[in-house]
Amino acid sequence: MVDNDFKPAGFLNIPIPKDIELTAEINKLKNEKNAVILAHYYQEGEIQDIADFVGDSLALAQWAAKTEAAIIVLCGVHFMGETAKILSPDKRVFVPDLNAGCSLADSCPADKFAEFIKKHPDHVVISYVNTTAAVKTLTDVVVTSTNARQIVDSFPPETKIIFGPDANLGNYINGLTGRNMVLWEGACHVHEQFSLEKILQLKVVYPDALILAHPECKSPVLKIADHVGSTASLLKFATASSFDKFIVATEAGILHEMQKKNPDKLFIPAPPNDSTCACNECNFMKLNTLEKLYNCLQYEMPELFVDAEIIKKAVKPIRKMLEISERLGY
């Protein structure tokens, strides 16, 4: 059984002694316990700064597969912790707040996805990494936004493919490849909410800014983007570009790393439809805090567990993704 029913526990909010310096104490605990801290680009800046490695879903999976640390603390969301545990079942895996879920993963329940697959026999099943371990057991190969097109292209053109759960990403890849993959209609609540109208208004204010967009965004936003790619791709593009202003349509946490690598450039978060907010953030990602990270290491809780039979099945499509990515140079 996968631990998907975690509820807030008292230790998450145990008061931190006022006379300690959190960063120093976290580093001390990490060294004492042979732990590695992996953080996604969408985490708060202070968590990214203390992490041993910061990356997108593909990079976090690659690091989880090769780390020699005894403990992995995954500062991200639940499915990322599951992926780390699946790839390193002999390691102890923690997420500072296991309630950090994912709207995209939630949009694809394993039982419903299994029924969907049965309706489309003789199809290869490609699942986005933003899925539960149970969905990965139904999958032939996992992809991330970094390698999705390349992995789809690795199959012959005549191959019948089911792609889930992100329909926006699937539509985008269908457009790039000319394929007609059968799509599961799932979506990320963050990327779905970007406002085309407000992005165009920002473009009027900053006419020389390039628009960067994640492929989980809706098609109208992708059509006006100067560059579409994963968080890692957007960061790489902005760093290499001779332009110095960018409107960024993905979760606002990536702006922290963009600004660190490019202190002389301006990064403007694309706003959501909600007119009261100037940027678009994932409430799940932001559940992890520096205080919870400290308590997680101090008390070695909450630990994430995945059933051994699920690990046995789910590791195959993840390993296949990593093997293809390595072969393709990702």
C-alpha positions as CSV (number, residue, x, y, z in Angstrom):
1,M,0.0,0.0,0.0
2,V,1.1,3.5,-0.8
3,D,0.9,6.1,2.0
4,N,-1.4,8.6,0.3
5,D,-3.5,9.4,3.4
6,F,-1.1,11.4,5.5
7,K,-2.7,14.0,7.8
8,P,-1.0,16.8,9.6
9,A,0.9,15.6,12.6
10,G,1.9,17.6,15.7
11,F,5.7,17.2,15.1
12,L,5.4,19.2,11.8
13,N,4.7,22.3,13.8
14,I,6.8,21.7,16.9
15,P,8.1,25.1,18.0
16,I,11.7,25.6,16.9
17,P,14.0,26.9,19.7
18,K,14.5,30.6,19.2
19,D,18.2,30.5,19.9
20,I,19.2,28.2,17.0
21,E,20.1,29.1,13.5
22,L,18.0,26.9,11.2
23,T,20.4,26.7,8.3
24,A,23.3,25.7,10.4
25,E,21.3,23.1,12.4
26,I,19.8,21.6,9.2
27,N,23.3,21.2,7.7
28,K,24.6,19.7,11.0
29,L,21.7,17.2,11.2
30,K,22.2,16.3,7.5
31,N,25.9,15.5,8.0
32,E,25.3,13.6,11.2
33,K,22.6,11.4,9.6
34,N,24.2,11.0,6.2
35,A,21.2,12.6,4.5
36,V,20.9,14.4,1.1
37,I,18.4,17.2,0.5
38,L,16.9,17.3,-2.9
39,A,14.7,20.2,-3.8
40,H,12.4,21.1,-6.8
41,Y,12.7,24.5,-8.5
42,Y,9.2,25.3,-7.2
43,Q,10.2,25.2,-3.5
44,E,10.7,28.4,-1.5
45,G,14.0,30.1,-2.2
46,E,15.4,29.4,1.3
47,I,14.8,25.6,0.8
48,Q,16.5,25.7,-2.6
49,D,19.5,27.5,-1.1
50,I,20.1,24.9,1.5
51,A,19.5,21.9,-0.7
52,D,22.4,19.7,-2.0
53,F,20.8,19.6,-5.4
54,V,18.0,21.6,-7.0
55,G,16.4,20.5,-10.2
56,D,13.3,19.5,-12.2
57,S,11.5,16.1,-12.0
58,L,14.0,14.4,-14.3
59,A,17.0,15.6,-12.5
60,L,15.6,14.8,-9.1
61,A,14.9,11.2,-10.2
62,Q,18.4,10.9,-11.6
63,W,19.9,12.0,-8.3
64,A,17.6,9.8,-6.3
65,A,18.8,6.8,-8.4
66,K,22.5,7.4,-7.8
67,T,22.8,8.9,-4.3
68,E,24.9,7.0,-1.7
69,A,23.3,8.8,1.2
70,A,21.3,6.8,3.7
71,I,18.5,9.3,3.9
72,I,16.8,11.2,1.1
73,V,14.8,14.3,2.1
74,L,12.8,15.2,-1.0
75,C,11.6,18.8,-0.8
76,G,8.9,18.7,-3.4
77,V,5.5,16.9,-3.6
78,H,4.3,13.4,-2.7
79,F,4.9,11.8,-6.1
80,M,8.5,13.0,-6.2
81,G,9.1,11.3,-2.8
82,E,7.5,8.1,-4.2
83,T,9.7,8.2,-7.2
84,A,12.8,8.6,-5.0
85,K,11.7,5.6,-2.9
86,I,10.9,3.5,-5.9
87,L,14.4,4.2,-7.3
88,S,16.2,3.7,-4.0
89,P,14.1,1.3,-2.0
90,D,17.0,0.6,0.4
91,K,17.1,4.3,1.4
92,R,14.9,6.0,3.9
93,V,12.9,8.7,2.1
94,F,11.2,11.7,3.8
95,V,9.1,14.6,2.5
96,P,8.9,17.5,5.1
97,D,5.1,17.6,4.6
98,L,3.6,14.5,3.0
99,N,0.4,16.5,2.5
100,A,2.2,18.2,-0.4
101,G,0.2,16.5,-3.1
102,C,-0.2,17.3,-6.8
103,S,-3.4,18.4,-8.6
104,L,-2.2,16.7,-11.8
105,A,-1.5,13.4,-10.1
106,D,-4.9,13.6,-8.3
107,S,-6.6,14.1,-11.7
108,C,-5.6,10.6,-12.7
109,P,-6.9,8.0,-10.2
110,A,-5.3,4.6,-10.9
111,D,-8.6,2.7,-11.1
112,K,-10.0,5.1,-13.7
113,F,-6.8,5.1,-15.7
114,A,-6.8,1.3,-15.8
115,E,-10.4,1.4,-17.2
116,F,-9.2,4.0,-19.8
117,I,-6.3,1.7,-20.8
118,K,-8.7,-1.2,-21.3
119,K,-10.8,0.8,-23.7
120,H,-7.7,1.3,-25.9
121,P,-6.0,-2.1,-26.4
122,D,-2.7,-2.4,-28.2
123,H,-1.6,1.0,-27.1
124,V,1.8,1.8,-25.5
125,V,1.1,3.6,-22.2
126,I,3.2,6.7,-21.6
127,S,2.7,8.5,-18.3
128,Y,3.9,11.8,-17.1
129,V,6.1,11.6,-14.0
130,N,3.4,13.6,-12.2
131,T,1.5,10.5,-11.3
132,T,1.1,8.2,-8.3
133,A,3.1,5.1,-7.9
134,A,0.0,3.1,-8.6
135,V,-0.5,4.7,-12.0
136,K,3.2,4.1,-12.8
137,T,2.5,0.3,-12.4
138,L,0.1,0.6,-15.4
139,T,2.7,2.4,-17.5
140,D,5.2,1.3,-20.1
141,V,7.5,4.3,-19.9
142,V,7.4,7.4,-17.7
143,V,8.3,10.9,-19.1
144,T,9.0,14.3,-17.8
145,S,8.5,17.6,-19.6
146,T,12.2,17.6,-20.3
147,N,12.3,14.4,-22.3
148,A,8.6,13.8,-23.3
149,R,9.0,14.6,-26.9
150,Q,12.2,12.7,-27.3
151,I,10.8,9.6,-25.7
152,V,7.6,9.8,-27.8
153,D,9.8,10.1,-30.9
154,S,11.7,7.0,-29.8
155,F,8.6,4.9,-30.8
156,P,7.9,4.2,-34.5
157,P,5.4,6.6,-36.0
158,E,2.7,3.9,-36.4
159,T,2.8,3.1,-32.7
160,K,-0.5,3.6,-30.9
161,I,0.1,5.6,-27.7
162,I,-1.9,6.6,-24.7
163,F,-0.5,9.7,-23.0
164,G,-1.5,10.8,-19.5
165,P,-2.4,12.6,-17.4
166,D,-1.5,16.1,-18.7
167,A,-3.6,16.8,-21.7
168,N,-2.0,20.2,-22.4
169,L,1.5,18.6,-22.6
170,G,0.0,15.7,-24.7
171,N,-1.6,18.2,-27.1
172,Y,1.6,20.1,-27.4
173,I,3.6,16.9,-28.2
174,N,1.0,15.8,-30.7
175,G,1.4,19.2,-32.5
176,L,5.2,18.9,-32.5
177,T,5.3,15.3,-33.8
178,G,2.2,15.0,-35.9
179,R,1.0,12.1,-33.8
180,N,-2.5,11.4,-32.6
181,M,-1.9,10.1,-29.1
182,V,-4.9,9.3,-27.1
183,L,-4.9,11.7,-24.2
184,W,-6.1,11.4,-20.6
185,E,-7.8,14.7,-19.7
186,G,-5.8,15.8,-16.7
187,A,-4.2,19.2,-15.9
188,C,-2.1,21.1,-13.4
189,H,-4.1,23.7,-11.4
190,V,-1.2,26.1,-11.6
191,H,-0.4,26.0,-15.3
192,E,-4.1,25.9,-16.2
193,Q,-4.7,29.3,-14.5
194,F,-2.3,31.5,-16.5
195,S,-4.2,34.4,-18.1
196,L,-3.5,35.0,-21.8
197,E,-5.0,38.4,-21.5
198,K,-2.8,39.4,-18.6
199,I,0.3,38.0,-20.2
200,L,-0.4,40.1,-23.3
201,Q,-0.9,43.2,-21.0
202,L,2.5,42.5,-19.5
203,K,3.9,42.3,-23.0
204,V,2.6,45.8,-23.6
205,V,4.4,47.1,-20.5
206,Y,7.6,45.1,-21.3
207,P,7.6,45.0,-25.2
208,D,11.2,43.7,-25.4
209,A,10.6,40.8,-22.9
210,L,10.6,37.3,-24.1
211,I,7.7,35.0,-23.0
212,L,8.8,31.7,-21.5
213,A,6.1,29.0,-20.9
214,H,5.9,25.5,-19.5
215,P,4.2,23.0,-21.8
216,E,1.6,22.2,-19.1
217,C,0.1,25.6,-20.0
218,K,-2.9,25.9,-22.2
219,S,-2.4,26.1,-26.0
220,P,-3.2,29.8,-26.4
221,V,-0.4,30.6,-23.9
222,L,2.0,28.3,-25.7
223,K,1.3,29.9,-29.0
224,I,2.5,33.3,-27.9
225,A,5.6,32.0,-26.1
226,D,9.1,32.6,-27.5
227,H,10.3,29.5,-25.8
228,V,8.4,26.4,-24.5
229,G,10.1,24.0,-22.2
230,S,10.5,22.3,-18.8
231,T,11.6,24.3,-15.8
232,A,15.2,23.3,-16.5
233,S,14.8,24.3,-20.1
234,L,13.4,27.7,-19.3
235,L,16.2,28.3,-16.9
236,K,18.8,27.3,-19.4
237,F,17.3,29.4,-22.2
238,A,17.0,32.5,-20.1
239,T,20.6,32.1,-18.9
240,A,22.0,31.7,-22.5
241,S,19.8,34.4,-24.0
242,S,21.1,37.9,-24.9
243,F,17.8,39.3,-23.9
244,D,17.5,40.8,-20.4
245,K,13.7,40.7,-19.7
246,F,11.5,37.6,-19.5
247,I,7.8,37.0,-18.7
248,V,7.7,33.5,-17.1
249,A,4.6,31.3,-17.3
250,T,5.3,28.5,-14.9
251,E,5.3,28.2,-11.1
252,A,6.9,31.3,-9.6
253,G,9.5,29.3,-7.6
254,I,11.7,29.0,-10.6
255,L,12.3,32.7,-10.6
256,H,14.6,32.3,-7.5
257,E,17.1,30.2,-9.5
258,M,16.7,32.3,-12.6
259,Q,17.6,35.5,-10.6
260,K,20.5,33.8,-8.9
261,K,22.0,32.8,-12.2
262,N,21.2,36.0,-13.9
263,P,21.3,38.9,-11.4
264,D,21.3,41.6,-14.1
265,K,18.2,40.3,-15.9
266,L,14.5,40.9,-15.1
267,F,12.1,38.0,-14.6
268,I,8.4,38.9,-14.4
269,P,6.0,36.2,-13.2
270,A,3.1,35.6,-15.5
271,P,-0.2,36.2,-13.5
272,P,-3.1,33.8,-13.1
273,N,-6.7,34.6,-13.9
274,D,-7.2,35.6,-10.2
275,S,-6.7,39.3,-10.5
276,T,-5.7,39.6,-6.8
277,C,-2.5,37.7,-7.3
278,A,0.6,38.9,-9.3
279,C,2.2,35.5,-9.5
280,N,1.1,31.9,-9.8
281,E,2.3,29.5,-7.0
282,C,1.6,25.9,-6.2
283,N,0.0,25.7,-2.7
284,F,1.2,22.1,-2.4
285,M,4.9,22.9,-3.1
286,K,4.8,25.7,-0.6
287,L,3.6,23.4,2.2
288,N,7.3,22.5,2.8
289,T,9.0,25.1,5.0
290,L,12.5,25.4,6.5
291,E,11.0,24.7,9.9
292,K,9.4,21.5,8.7
293,L,12.6,20.5,7.0
294,Y,14.4,20.9,10.4
295,N,11.8,18.9,12.2
296,C,11.9,16.2,9.5
297,L,15.6,15.7,10.0
298,Q,15.5,16.1,13.8
299,Y,12.7,13.5,14.3
300,E,13.1,11.5,11.1
301,M,9.5,12.0,10.2
302,P,7.3,11.8,8.2
303,E,8.8,8.9,6.3
304,L,7.4,7.8,3.0
305,F,6.7,4.1,2.3
306,V,5.8,2.3,-0.9
307,D,4.6,-1.3,-1.0
308,A,7.3,-3.7,-2.3
309,E,5.1,-5.1,-5.0
310,I,4.3,-1.6,-6.3
311,I,8.0,-0.7,-6.3
312,K,8.7,-3.9,-8.3
313,K,6.2,-2.8,-11.0
314,A,6.6,0.9,-10.9
315,V,10.4,0.9,-11.2
316,K,10.4,-0.6,-14.7
317,P,8.9,2.4,-16.6
318,I,11.0,4.9,-14.5
319,R,14.2,2.9,-15.3
320,K,13.2,2.8,-18.9
321,M,12.8,6.6,-18.9
322,L,16.2,7.1,-17.3
323,E,17.9,4.7,-19.8
324,I,16.3,6.4,-22.8
325,S,17.2,9.9,-21.4
326,E,20.8,8.8,-20.8
327,R,21.0,7.4,-24.3
328,L,19.6,10.7,-25.7
329,G,22.0,12.8,-23.6
330,Y,19.5,14.2,-21.1
